[in-house]
Amino acid sequence: MPKHASICIVDIQSAFGNNSRRGAHDSVRAFGPHRTHSDNGTIFEFTPGATTPLTTLYSFCAQPACADGSQPYGGLVQDTNGTFYGTTFGGGVHGDGTIFSLSVGLGPFVETKTTFGKEQAKIGILGQGFGSSSAVKFGGVEATSVTRMGTTFINATVPSDALTGPVTVTTTLGTLTSNTTFNVTPTISSFNPPTGPVGTTVTINGTGLLQATKVTFFNRKSVKPSVISDTEITATVPTGATTGKIAVTTKGGSASSTTNFTVD
């Protein structure tokens, strides 16, 4: 990575769709400024695995008297319309720097104010083109409570049966997708029976359990659960488990019981 660089990462496939995603995984494009003491700075794109992974998108001081700025300062931020914004330390009309924008063909997207939450949590969503008929979905499950606060902000309640995955919003621009995965975190409200020997089937109740992948008993003994519904799973007490709390792991996070399961 170039010295004095700060990056903004987006999904490589976003350039060919109507959304933009940020994330740290193999298939990404990274955009950022680069400055040294010997030139006026550039904006670069880095695409892992490409034949030419590093590409210069813009070289500063390309305009007379560096009206476009020089020496980019800080990182890039991305608007939900897909455009990047940044600042320069020098150049501009009075030589005191500039605020610039850069469009590289990435489409609009929506951004959740937090990337995780339990069912029934209210989540703020930024975007554009929101209307009275805008529908919000969490992992493909539609929210039943949506409050529009204008054309660029919506409050939506995470619905029952919501799944960890992208958040989508229907807008006047089409269906826009969140720039990060929204994680539906699980809860445990109870389990039954409260005691039992190895081999006992334990019913665990809570919320956000549809994507449960693991139940861990005390002493780090884990088993794969049987998913009954969003609010109920079952798990068999494994060999080696000892008295202690029960933890449930899902695709969106984990939760522990407030009381102990006693192994007889």
N, C-alpha and C positions, 0 to 999 in steps of 0.2 A: 504494500500500500504506500502511495507517495507520502513524503513527509508533509506535515501541516495540512493533513486532509481530514475532513469530517464527512461521513457519508449518510445517505438516506437510501435504504434498501427497499426494492419493490419486486414483486413476483414477475419473472421474465415473461410469463404468458399474458400479463396484464396489458402489454403493449398491443396485443392483438384482439382484445376484448373491450368491454365497456366498463371495466373496473380496474382498480389498482390496489395491490396488496403489498404490505411490508412484512418481511419475515426472514429469519435466519435459517435458510435451508439451501440445498444444492442448486436449485433452479431459480437463481435470483439475478437481478441487475442492480448494481450499486452505483449511485450517482453522488458526486461530491465535488467540492472545490479543492484546488491544489495551488499553493503559493510557495515561492522560494524568494530568496534575496536577490536573485539574478534575473527574474522576469516579472511580468505583471499578473501572472496567475491564469489558471484555466478552470473550466468545469469539465470533469471527466465522467465516463461511464465505464464500469468494470463488470464484465460478464464472464463468470467462471466457465471454463470448458470451451469457450469460443476460440476460433483460430487466431483472432486478434482480440485478446480479452480486454485490453485497455484502449479506450477511444477518447480523443479530445473532442468535446462537443462545442466548446466556445473558448476563445482566447481573449482575455480582457485587453483593454486599451486598443481596441480595433477601430475606434472612432477618433476623430481629431481631438487633441488635448485630453485624451482618455475620458471623454464624456460618458462612456459606458462603465467607467470605474476601473480600478486596478487593485491588486492584492485582496482577493476574496477573504472575508473574515467570518469565522464561525461556520456552521454547517448549513445544509439546505433544509427547508421545511416544505411540506407538500400540502397544497390546498386540496379540498375534496373535489375540485374540478380537474385534478391531475397535474396542475401547473406547480413547478418548484419556485421557491422564493429564497433570496439570500441577500447578503450585504457585502460591500467591499470597504476596505480600510481607506483607500485613496481614490483619486480620480473624481469624476463628477464635475458639475458646473463650477464649484468653488474649491475643488480639490480635497473636500472633506469626506469623500466616499459616496456610495450610491446604495439604493435598494433596487434589486433587479429581479426579473422573473424569467423563467426558462421553461418552454413547453417542448416536450420530446415525444408527443403523440400519445401519452398515457390518458386513458379515459377517466371519467368521474367515478367516485366510489363513495361509500359511507363509512363513518368512523364512530365506533362506540366509545363513550367516555371512560369506560372500564372494560377490561377484557375478560371479566369473570363475574358470576353472580348466581345466587340461588333462584329457584323458581319463585315467582311472585315478587322478585326484586324489580324496582323501576330503573331502567337503563336509559341514559341520554344518548341520542344518536345525532351526529352532525352530517350534513349532506347538502343537497340542493334539489330544487324542483319538487319539494314535498307538497302534497295537496290533501284535501279533505278525504279523498278516497285511497290515500297511501296505505298499503298493508305492510306490516313488518313480520318477518319470519326469523325464528331462531333455529338454525339447523334444519330448516324446512318446515318447522311447526309454527303456525300463525299465532301471533299475539292477539288476545281478545281485548286488551285494554291499550289503546294508543291515543296519546294526546299530542296534537300538533301545536307547536309554539312558533309558527311562522313557516316559511318555505325552506328554512335551512336547519331546523331543529325539531326533534320529536322525542317525547318520552314514551317508552314502551315497557310493559310489564312482561317479564319472562314467563311464558305460559307453562302450565302443567304439560308434561311429556316433551318439553323442549329438549333438543339434542345439542351437544357440543358441535360447533361447526361455524360456518359463516353466517352473518346476519344479512338479510336482504330486505330492501325497501322498494316498493313500486313507486315510481315518480313519473313526472311529465317527461323525463328523459329516458324512461324505460326502467328496468329492474337493476338497481345498483347493489353491489356487494361490498361487505365490509373489508377493510384493509388488513384485518387480523382475525384469527379464529376467536369466537366467543366461547368461553368455557363455562358450562353449566355445572356448578359445584353441587355435590350431593349433601344430604343431611340424613342423620339417623335419629328417629324419634323413639324407637323402642325395639326390643328383640324378645323372642320367646321360644323355648323356655329360658329362664334365667340361669339354670344349672343343668348339667348333664355330663355323661362320660364321653370319651372319644367315640365318634360314630354318630353322635346325636345330630339330628337335622335341626338347625336353628333358623327361625323365620325372622328376618330383619325388615323393619318398616321405616320409611322415611320419604324423601323426595329426590328426584334426579337420579334414580337408580337404573334407568333403562340401559345405560351403557356401562353397567358395572362389569369390571374385569377381574376383580380380586377381592377376597375377604381374608383379612389377616387376624388371627387370634394371637393372644399374648404369647411371647417367646418366638415371635416372627414366623409362625407357621401359617402358611397361606393356602387357600383353595380357590378354585374357580366356582363362582356362584351360579345358581339357576335363577334366571330373571323371570319373575312372574308378571310384573308390571312396573310402572314408573315409581310406584310406592312400596313395592314388596319384592324381596329376593330371599332365597334360601341358601344355606351353606352347611356343609357337614364338618363337625369338629374334627380336625386332623390329628393324627398321631404326633405326640410331642407338644401339643398345645397345653398351656397352663392357665390358671385363673388370671384374668385381666380384661382390659377393654377390647372391644371388637372394632376393627377399622375396615371401611369399605373404600375401595379405589375404583374410580370410574375414568372414562376418557377425559372428563373435565376437572378432576381433582380428587380429593379424599376427605373422609369424615370419620370421626371416632365416636363411639358411644360414651355417654356420661357415666355409665355404671359398668361394673365388671360382670363378665360371664364366668361362673364358677365351674371349673372342671372337676367332676367328682372322682 
